[in-house]
Structure formats: structure tokens, C-alpha cells
Amino acid sequence: MTPAAGARSEVLVRAPAKVNLELRVGPLRRDGFHQLATVYQAVSLYDTVCASPADDWDLDLAGRTTSGVPLDTTNLALRAAAALARAAGLGERAALHITKEIPVSGGMAGGSTDAAAALVACNRLWGLDWSLDELEPIAARLGSDIPFLLRGGTALGSGRGEQVVPVLAKGIYHWVFALAEEGLSTPEVYAECERLREAAAAEVDQPAPTADLLGALRAGDVRAVGRLLANDLQPAALSLQPGLAAILDEGLAQGALGGIVSGSGPTIAFLAAGREAALDLSVALIASGAVRDVRRAVGPVPGAQLDPTA
Ligand code: ATP
């Protein structure tokens, strides 16, 4: 198949990071994944992927957070582009230029973000014009968070996180993300979660989101959302990086409405009462010396978007 008439010479896509307002980790499934119930929110911390035509796959990286990102075919953005070409029966290749602002191995799904961005970019580059519904199965096969990052907003994730339905969320949520010195590997955090559960002989129920959290989101009650933030992976992340506990304490002492390890960590997400409060919290966290660097962001924002100026 040759590319359709709408094919472009260069396509820029911006895609957001995510935070899990609630992450409930259920039993281990036969396929090696855990059964999850999660409430995702897309936040205004972005990577961009610029896709252009090329005779062979090519990838380069720029931005503040490139350390540890693979430049070979294991890069999730390249894998996503190749998966789309295969699914569409195209012999096309592309050059991808990724600008990364999302912390790597930070629990904010940066690699999945780049995959979602690459799907949307190559869909346009090759003139496929597939709908999000058509892109979604490819996204789900590549990674559990990728379907959510195609859509963004606030959403409930089930299965291993790849089955996504939107959640009504009123209001603007102001986040301060405390970045860690070193990343955490997601599989290692899940393994630690299993180890802690086994050691405690804990019963593991089928996971479900908390009705109160969904109610607080519907009402736009930011304070209640702050109180209800919850992450079953947090004990495992704290066990692997004990220093994170002091950062959580510091943010809460400095007035955050709530604080949580983001996804598998080690980034800590603090919810602030508003824009000014987020600014004050950022300054206080840096001044305390407990945190090397912070990023402010708001949510919810849309998922992977073609550059509106294109
Ligand atoms: P998640 O929360 O989705 O499990 P994370 O946010 O903790 O992941 P990522 O930044 O997505 O972590 O990176 C996880 C690993 O994926 C990295 O160590 C890196 O080796 C690999 N990776 C592959 N492609 C990318 C990419 N485009 N950007 C970042 N990491 C990538």
C-alpha cells in the first residue's frame, strides 16, 4: 500500500504526562500483569515528537530529560511507529525527533507518552487518517498507559490499565511534581509490591476505584481529591527509595492538599489549592533542600495533539 493523498512532509505532535490520582493494584494475572483499577489524569508536562519521511527508521532526542532513553529500536516511539506501519500494511519508514521534558523512569509514563505521540504523528504523516478508536488496539498492545495518553483528560483505567473510559472531572488541578535524583524501574516496583504483600500475607482483592474520589472529581472538590489520592505502589516505591518519605512529609507540611508517589515513582505529585499555592509550594520544596527540582503542571489536559499551529 502507498501512503494516502493526505501524507505530509513533517508532523509535530505534543503529548502529556500522566498522574494516577488513584492506583489500585489487584492480583497478579496469568499474563504476568497485575489487575488494575486506576484514575488517570493527563497533566501539562509535555514531550513532543516530530515525524518526517525517511528511507529508514531514524531517531534523535533533545530536551531536558534524555538520559536513559534508548536510541535504538527498543524506543517506544519507534516501536509505535513501526507497529502502525505494520498494522496499516505500509512499507513506510520515518525519522522521529523527540523533545523530552517528562522525567525518565519517573512514574509519569514518558515513554508511553512518546509512543502515543508517534502514533498520532505517523497517522498524519502517512495520510492514514485513522480514528483514535482504530489506533487504540495498537496502543494497548504496546503498553498499558498508551490508550489513555491518546485521549487524555481524566479517565478510569481497568484491565492492566489499557481499558479506558472518561471520568467527569470539574475544575483545574494544580500539581507540583518533585523530581527524584534517580529513576525507579516499573517492573522492580511491582516485584517489590508482591514481595511486601507476600511478607505480610496480605489478601489481595479485585481492585476498584473509590466512589468518594469519583464523587469529588464530579463535584470539582479539589480539597477532597487531595485527601483521597491513593497509590497501592507507594509502599513499594518507598521501600526501594526510603528518602521519598521525607519529600512527601515536606510537601504536606508546606501546605499541599495531598501528596502521592506518581505511578511506580519515584516522582512525588503534590496537589495544590491553586496557581499561587503551587508556586509557593515549589519554592518551599526547593528551599527546604529536600528536592532537587520541581515541575508545575495543571490537569486535566487533552491527550496527544497535532501541533495546533501546523
Ligand atoms: P511507566 O510509568 O509508564 O511505567 P515511567 O514513567 O516510570 O514508566 P518511562 O520514562 O516511560 O518510565 O521509561 C521507562 C523505561 O522505558 C526507560 O528506562 C527507558 O529505558 C524505556 N524507554 C523506551 N522508550 C522510551 C522513551 N521514548 N522515553 C523514555 N523512556 C523510554
Residues whose N, C-alpha, C, O or C-beta is under 5 A from the ligand:
A	BS01	ATP	G68 V69 P70 T74 N75 L76 A77 P103 V104 S105 G106 G107 M108 A109 G110 G111 S112 D114 D145 L184 T186 G263 S264 G265
